[in-house]
Amino acid sequence: MEHTTTRSTPLRRVAFASCAGTTIEFYDFFIYGTAAALIFPKVFFPALGTAAGIVASFATFAVAFIARPLGAILFGHYGDRLGRKKTLIATLMLMGVSTMVIGLLPGAATLGIAAPIILVVLRFLQGLAVGGEWAGATLLAAEYAPPTKRGLYAIFPQLGPALAFALSSGTFLAIDAVLGDTGPAFLDWGWRIPFLLSVVLVGIGLWVRVTIDETPAFRDAQKRRATASAGAPILEVFRMQPREVLLGGGVLTILFALFYMGTAFLTTYGTSETGAGLDRRTVLVLNIAAAVVFGATTAISGIVSDRFGRRNVILACCALSIPWALALFPIMGTGSGTGFAIGLIGTLAIFGIAYGPVGAYLPEMFQTRYRYTGAGMGYNLGGVLGGAVSPLVAAQLSSSFGSYAVGLMIAGFGLLSLICVVALGETKNRRMQDEPVLTESDRKTGADDADAAEGLSRT
């Protein structure tokens, strides 16, 4: 018999809504990353040359990660005040519109310097949307899930990036096969098709999210808030749980470094003459294979975390990431497609080991009344260092000191995250409902009761 939540929203529908939303949001996010690696240096930065064009293209890619903490603050505020459902609809709309406009944006040959400037603004809006999306989607699943199966249900929003990576790579692969990988049609308009197709996906996502109810934990928090004053979520979370926000961001640093190295930087490395030297279609096919493995490790690790704990599973990822980072580029440096495939798939598989439990781990750390903001801030702070810095710095490190320097950088991120995980405790047995928030009147009444009880005991 299927477990159902209050107000008759089936858990199956909640799982689908959280997975569909993150899939759509990250599809829009990843097609930008694929285009930044393969297309944008030629379309928006042709005057800079190949090497400088790639760096500039990844700089626009990194802008979104700067915007993500701001998105976590903005949408976290409304998510903690107005509800998870309404806020998730808003993030999906913002992402959909921004992505569609990128697909319609003329290149530098038409608009000149205005083209890359507009591109940066649109990428910033994408970052705002994703900054608010992840926390809301994971809260939707975690706050509905039975306590003993929170890791299981929290994997559904975590599967979104794997599905999106496969979908975005598959879309580019199909267009590439039809138009050719060097033809002018692909550079002129073919690359725009994946961006415009996102409108259909956004429509599906909106329909799914409109059909679900608000989470029980948030409704309970709303009732408590009616009798107790509360400050702005961003101020409250940094006043009450700054340690969890900062250490949570540290934990996520290696995850973002592994993932965006795998999904963005390695796509460029695989197709460049100084890298693996593979053709674009081969790299896109390998991306799809890596996404399948990444999705499998995400699902398995999330389920296993219900038994062995979130912290232990994430520790395993951090411990594996350090030697793997040092071996990654020597493996891919063989110049063979096999070496590149092992490096790409291995990187995303290790990432998936930690990404599965994170869907429950961060939400379990925070009180309901500022959980959206707290989980979103921790997640996106990790994104700034691991996701924004690593692909941008990696391109410069690789050209200046060789690819082994990139491995050292990732290993350093792994060590940082390992220390942060050790500092944080286990969360899997924590309640998702807040303890009552006491007003000044409640505290005074409690103190009077305590004094009266003490007087009676003395008599």
Secondary structure, DSSP 8 states (H G I E B T S, - for coil): ---B-GGG-BHHHHHHHHHHHHHHHHHHHHHHHHHHHHTHHHHT-GGGHHHHHHHHHHHHHHHHHHHHHHHHHHHHHHHHHT-HHHHHHHHHHHHHHHHHHHHH---HHHHTTHHHHHHHHHHHHHHHHHHHHHHHHHHHHHHHS-GGGHHHHTHHHHHHHHHHHHHHHHHHHHHHHHH-SS-HHIIIIITHHHHHHHHHHHHHHHHHHHTS---HHHHHHHHHHTTS----HHHHHHHH-HHHHHHHHHHHHHHHHHHHIIIIIHHHHHHSTTTT---HHHHHHHHHHHHHHHHHHHHHHHHHHHHH-HHHHHHHHHHHHHHHHHHHHHHHTT-SHHHHHHHHHHHHHHHHHHHHHHHHHHHHHS-GGGHHHHHHHHHHHHIIIIIIIHHHHHHHHHHHH-HHHHHHHHHHHHHHHHHHHHHS---TT--SS------HHHHHHHHHHHHHHHHHHH-
